[in-house]
Amino acid sequence: MVTDDVFAVIAEATRRDILVSLRKGDKAVGELVQELEASQPTISKHLKVLREADLVSMRAQGQKRYYALNPKPLAGIASWLQTFDVGGAASEP
């Protein structure tokens, strides 16, 4: 996926919250609904967008769907941010 597309996907706060939550491990939709205090349709809509962007993967286990973070598409963004020396010692202009 093109870096611009990933930026567009993660521009939405709920999607970023989902990605942060999935950093701790795989979660079922119901767990994300409870943790993020959002409706199931809202979480499912955002998971679909994240899945289409390949930022998350889904596996079925019985009737539950578990989602996992796929950080690879974020590598382009991380690389681009490094050009700004983000997190390094700030230099005076």
C-alpha positions in Angstrom: 0.0 0.0 0.0 1.2 3.5 -0.8 2.3 5.6 2.2 -0.3 8.3 1.3 -3.1 5.6 1.5 -1.9 4.5 5.0 -1.8 8.2 6.1 -5.4 8.5 5.0 -6.5 5.4 6.8 -4.8 6.3 10.1 -6.0 9.9 9.9 -9.2 8.7 11.7 -8.8 8.6 15.5 -10.9 5.5 16.1 -8.6 3.5 13.7 -5.5 4.8 15.5 -7.1 3.7 18.8 -7.7 0.2 17.4 -4.1 -0.1 16.2 -2.8 1.0 19.6 -5.1 -1.6 21.3 -3.9 -4.4 18.9 -0.2 -3.6 19.8 -0.9 -5.5 23.1 -2.1 -8.6 21.1 -4.9 -10.2 19.1 -8.4 -9.1 20.1 -11.9 -10.1 19.3 -14.4 -7.5 18.0 -16.3 -7.6 21.3 -13.1 -6.8 23.3 -12.4 -3.8 21.1 -16.0 -2.6 21.5 -15.7 -2.7 25.3 -12.2 -1.2 25.4 -12.9 1.6 23.1 -16.5 2.2 24.3 -17.9 2.2 20.7 -20.7 0.4 19.0 -20.1 -2.9 17.3 -21.0 -1.6 13.9 -18.6 1.3 14.3 -15.7 -0.9 15.3 -16.5 -3.4 12.5 -16.6 -0.5 9.9 -13.2 0.7 11.0 -11.7 -2.9 11.1 -12.9 -3.4 7.5 -11.0 -0.2 6.4 -7.9 -1.3 8.4 -8.1 -4.8 6.9 -8.4 -3.4 3.3 -5.3 -1.3 4.0 -3.5 -4.5 5.3 -2.9 -2.9 8.7 -4.7 -5.7 10.5 -5.4 -9.3 9.7 -8.4 -11.4 10.8 -8.7 -15.0 11.8 -11.9 -16.8 12.7 -12.1 -19.0 15.7 -15.5 -20.5 16.2 -18.0 -17.7 15.9 -15.5 -15.0 17.0 -13.3 -13.0 14.7 -9.8 -12.1 16.1 -7.8 -9.2 14.7 -4.1 -8.7 14.8 -1.8 -5.8 14.0 0.2 -5.9 10.8 2.9 -3.2 11.3 4.5 -3.6 7.9 2.5 -0.9 6.1 3.5 1.5 8.8 7.2 1.1 7.9 6.9 3.7 5.1 5.5 6.2 7.5 8.1 5.5 10.1 10.8 5.9 7.4 9.4 9.2 6.3 9.1 10.4 9.9 12.8 9.6 10.5 13.7 12.2 7.9 12.5 14.8 10.5 14.7 13.4 13.2 11.5 12.8 15.3 12.4 11.8 18.8 16.0 12.9 18.5 17.7 15.8 20.1 16.0 18.9 18.8 18.4 21.2 17.0 18.1 25.0 17.3 17.5 26.8 14.0 
